[in-house]
Amino acid sequence: MHIDKELDTRGLNCPLPILKAKKALAAMTSGQLLKVVSTDAGSTRDFMAFARQTGNDLVEQSAAGNDYIHVLKRR
């Protein structure tokens, strides 16, 4: 999977990871992939809702240690 942009939001709590992702996606073109790494346990649920509300695709979610990884595809 080719990631076009990666955001490190470790240490930030809701809503900051979502706000930073929204800003990054706005600067991207349709079809590009954004990877967001977060330490906020609630981010999994938050990114599901964000994708549903904005029409961007949530391509993948995973956890590795204390990190929660979200991959979004720009609509």
N, C-alpha and C positions, 0 to 999 in steps of 0.2 A: 504494500500500500504506500503510495507516494503522498507524504504529508507536505502541504504547501506552507504552512505556518504553524509554529508551536508556541503555546503560552504556558509559562510556569506561574501558577497562582498558589503555590504551596504557602501555607501560613495565613492565607486570606480566608475569611469566612463569608458566607452568604450575606449580601448579594454580590460581593465584589467579583468572584470568578465569572458569574453570569454577565455582569456589566462589562468586564474586560473582553469576554468572548463576543458579546454583541458588537462592541467597537471594532474588534479585529475582523469579524465577519463582514461588517459594513465596508471595509477597505478591500475585500477580496472579490473575485469574480465568480460567477455562477459555476458550480461544479468543483471548486477548489475545496481542499480538506484542511480543517483546523483541528489540531490536537491540543487539548487542555489538560494539564496535570494539576491536580488539586489534593489537598490534605483534608478538606472538609467532607466529613462522612455524609452530610446531607446533599452533597453535590450530585450524587447519582440521581436522586429524585428530582433535584432542581433542573438538571440538564434534560431530563425526560420531558418535563413540563415546558421548558424553554423551547425545545425542538417542536413540540406540538403546537405551541402558541405562535411561533414565528414561521413555520413551514420549512425550516431547515431540517435536513435528515440527520438523525443520530445514528451514525454508521456503526459505532462500536463503543462499548463501555467495559472497563476491566479494572481490577484492583491488583496492585503489586506492593506488598508491604503496607506502608502507611499512605501510599499514593493511590488516587482514584484517577483513571485516565478516560477521557471522553474524546471521541472523534466525531466532528460535525462536518457535514457537507453543505456548502453554501447553496442556497436555493437559486 
